[in-house]
Amino acid sequence: MSIRDIPLKTLSGDDTTLGALGGKALLVVNVASKCGLTPQYTGLERLQERYGDKGFSVVGFPCNQFAGQEPGTADEIQTFCSTTYGVTFPLFEKLEVNGDDRHPLYSTLTQTADAEGAAGDVQWNFEKFLIDSDGEVVGRFRPRTEPEDDTVVKAIEAVLPA
C-alpha cells in the first residue's frame, strides 16, 4: 500500500487519505498547541502560502504524546490554529506517532532516516517528513529544525511537481 493510500481522518472526522490531496509534495508534521515549538506554525503557514499553488501542501497531525502538549478537542485545535496562526493547510485527526498505538502513517514515516542517518521514533512535536509527488518519503527534519530553514526549503523546492 502506498503512503498516499493509508486511511486517515480529517480533523472534522471525515475519512480521507493523503492521496485526496492529489499529486502534491507534502510536508507532514506532528503538531501541538501548547509546546515551546508551537510558534513553528508561523513558518509552516508561510511555506503553505509560498508553495501552495506550486503543487505543495503542509499537512498537520495533532499529537498529544509529548508531555500532553496537545490536549484539546478537534474543535479547540482548529480554532487555536486558525485564530492564533492563521493556519490554512489541512489538519488531520489527533493520532499517535510512537509506541504500540503508532498510526500506520507514522509506522511508514519513521522508517526514514534524518540527515545524520537516524531513523526510528519521532523525537518531539514538530518533526517534519517530506513526501514527493510520487509518494516517496524523501526527507526528515527533526523538531528543532525551523520550517523555513534553508535545508527544508531547498528540499521542498527540489520536489515541487509544478
C-alpha positions as CSV (number, residue, x, y, z in Angstrom):
1,M,0.0,0.0,0.0
2,S,1.3,3.4,-0.9
3,I,1.7,6.0,1.8
4,R,-1.0,8.0,-0.1
5,D,-3.5,5.2,0.4
6,I,-3.2,4.9,4.2
7,P,-6.7,5.6,5.7
8,L,-6.8,8.9,7.7
9,K,-9.4,11.1,9.2
10,T,-9.6,14.9,8.8
11,L,-9.7,17.0,11.9
12,S,-13.5,17.1,11.4
13,G,-13.7,13.3,11.4
14,D,-14.2,12.7,7.7
15,D,-12.5,9.7,6.1
16,T,-9.6,10.6,3.7
17,T,-6.1,9.8,2.6
18,L,-3.1,11.8,1.6
19,G,-4.0,10.8,-1.9
20,A,-7.0,13.1,-1.7
21,L,-4.5,15.9,-1.9
22,G,-3.6,14.9,-5.4
23,G,0.0,14.5,-6.6
24,K,1.3,17.3,-4.3
25,A,4.6,17.3,-2.5
26,L,3.7,17.2,1.2
27,L,5.4,18.2,4.4
28,V,3.9,16.0,7.2
29,V,4.3,17.5,10.7
30,N,3.1,16.3,14.1
31,V,1.8,19.4,15.7
32,A,0.9,20.6,19.2
33,S,-0.8,23.7,20.5
34,K,1.0,24.0,23.9
35,C,4.6,23.3,23.0
36,G,7.6,25.6,23.1
37,L,7.9,24.8,19.3
38,T,4.3,25.8,18.6
39,P,5.4,29.1,17.0
40,Q,6.7,26.9,14.1
41,Y,3.1,27.1,12.9
42,T,4.0,30.6,11.6
43,G,6.8,29.2,9.4
44,L,4.7,26.2,8.3
45,E,1.9,28.6,7.2
46,R,4.4,30.7,5.3
47,L,5.6,27.6,3.4
48,Q,2.0,26.9,2.6
49,E,1.4,30.4,1.3
50,R,4.7,30.4,-0.7
51,Y,4.4,26.9,-2.3
52,G,0.7,26.0,-2.0
53,D,-0.1,27.0,-5.6
54,K,3.0,25.1,-6.9
55,G,1.9,21.6,-6.0
56,F,2.8,21.5,-2.3
57,S,1.0,21.3,1.0
58,V,1.9,21.2,4.6
59,V,-0.3,18.6,6.5
60,G,-0.6,18.7,10.3
61,F,-1.2,15.8,12.6
62,P,-2.0,16.8,16.1
63,C,-0.3,14.6,18.7
64,N,-0.7,14.5,22.5
65,Q,2.2,12.1,23.2
66,F,4.8,14.6,24.2
67,A,4.2,16.0,27.7
68,G,0.4,16.3,27.0
69,Q,1.0,19.3,24.8
70,E,-2.0,18.8,22.5
71,P,-4.8,18.2,25.0
72,G,-7.6,19.9,23.0
73,T,-10.6,18.6,21.2
74,A,-10.7,18.7,17.4
75,D,-12.7,22.0,17.6
76,E,-10.3,23.5,20.1
77,I,-7.3,22.6,17.9
78,Q,-9.0,24.0,14.7
79,T,-9.9,27.3,16.5
80,F,-6.5,27.7,18.0
81,C,-4.7,27.1,14.7
82,S,-6.9,29.3,12.6
83,T,-7.2,32.2,15.1
84,T,-3.7,32.2,16.6
85,Y,-1.6,31.3,13.5
86,G,-4.0,31.7,10.5
87,V,-3.4,28.1,9.5
88,T,-4.9,27.3,6.1
89,F,-3.2,23.9,5.5
90,P,-5.1,20.7,6.2
91,L,-5.2,19.3,9.7
92,F,-6.0,15.7,10.5
93,E,-7.3,13.8,13.5
94,K,-5.1,13.6,16.5
95,L,-3.0,10.4,16.4
96,E,0.0,8.7,18.0
97,V,3.3,8.8,16.3
98,N,5.3,6.4,18.5
99,G,4.6,3.3,20.6
100,D,2.3,0.4,20.3
101,D,-0.6,2.5,19.0
102,R,1.5,4.3,16.4
103,H,-0.6,5.2,13.4
104,P,0.2,3.3,10.2
105,L,1.2,6.5,8.5
106,Y,3.9,7.1,11.1
107,S,4.9,3.4,11.0
108,T,5.9,4.2,7.4
109,L,7.3,7.7,8.0
110,T,9.6,6.7,10.9
111,Q,11.5,4.2,8.7
112,T,13.0,7.3,7.0
113,A,16.4,8.4,8.3
114,D,17.2,12.1,9.0
115,A,20.3,13.8,7.7
116,E,22.5,12.1,10.3
117,G,21.2,8.7,9.2
118,A,18.9,8.1,12.2
119,A,15.5,6.6,11.7
120,G,13.0,5.4,14.3
121,D,10.8,7.2,16.8
122,V,9.7,10.8,16.4
123,Q,11.7,12.8,18.9
124,W,9.1,15.5,19.8
125,N,6.4,17.7,18.4
126,F,7.0,19.4,15.0
127,E,9.1,16.6,13.4
128,K,8.8,17.0,9.7
129,F,8.7,14.5,6.8
130,L,8.8,15.4,3.2
131,I,6.9,13.3,0.7
132,D,7.5,13.9,-3.0
133,S,4.7,14.0,-5.6
134,D,5.2,10.3,-6.3
135,G,4.5,9.4,-2.7
136,E,8.1,8.7,-1.7
137,V,9.4,9.9,1.7
138,V,12.4,11.9,0.7
139,G,13.4,13.9,3.8
140,R,13.1,14.0,7.5
141,F,13.8,17.1,9.7
142,R,13.9,16.9,13.4
143,P,11.7,19.1,15.6
144,R,14.2,22.0,16.2
145,T,14.7,22.5,12.5
146,E,12.7,25.5,11.7
147,P,10.2,25.1,8.8
148,E,11.9,27.8,6.8
149,D,15.4,26.6,7.4
150,D,17.4,26.5,4.1
151,T,17.7,22.7,4.2
152,V,13.9,22.3,4.4
153,V,13.2,25.0,1.7
154,K,15.7,23.5,-0.7
155,A,14.3,20.0,-0.2
156,I,10.8,21.3,-0.9
157,E,11.8,23.2,-4.0
158,A,13.6,20.1,-5.3
159,V,10.4,18.0,-5.2
160,L,7.8,20.5,-6.4
161,P,5.8,18.9,-9.2
162,A,4.8,22.2,-10.9
